[in-house]
Amino acid sequence: MRNHSNSSFALNLTSLVLLLSLSLAMIHSKSEVITLTPDTFTDKVKEKDTAWFVKFCVPWCKHCKNLGSLWEDLGKAMEGDDEIEVGEVDCGASKTLCSKVDIHSYPTFKVFYDGKEVAKYQGPRDVESLKTFVLEEAEKAATKAQLGGDKEL
C-alpha cells in the first residue's frame, strides 16, 4: 500500500510541476503585448522614437473574441523590434481613455508615435498584414519626426 501512495504522490507532483510550467509559458508568451491603462497609456505612447500599435477592445465584443490569439501572435512577431511596441486597451475598464482617443467601434487598431495618433488600421486581420502596416507607418512617422525635428522655428 505504501508504494501505491508514493507513486501517487510522485504522479501528483509531476502533474503539478507540468501544470506550473505550462502556466508560466502561457504568461511569458503574452508578455510581448503590453496592457495599457489610463495610468500608463499617455506615458507609454509618448516614448521617444517608439511606435505603439494598440488594439482597443472590450471583453464582450464577438469581433474581438474572433481575433483569438492574433494580437499575441503579432506581439511575438514584433519581438526584437525596439522601435515598435504592441499594446492593448480594455475599453470596458478604460472608457474615458477610449473616448479620449476617439474609439467608437471594436476592435480598433491605431498606431501612435511621439504621443500622437499617426494611423488607423483597417486592412486584413492576419499577422503579416498587421506587421507590414505597422512597420511602414512607424517608418513614415519616424521620418516625419526627424524632418520636423531638424527645422528651426
Helices and strands as residue ranges (DSSP letters): H 2-29, E 33-35, H 41-45, E 51-57, H 62-66, H 70-78, E 84-90, H 95-100, E 108-113, E 116-121, H 127-150
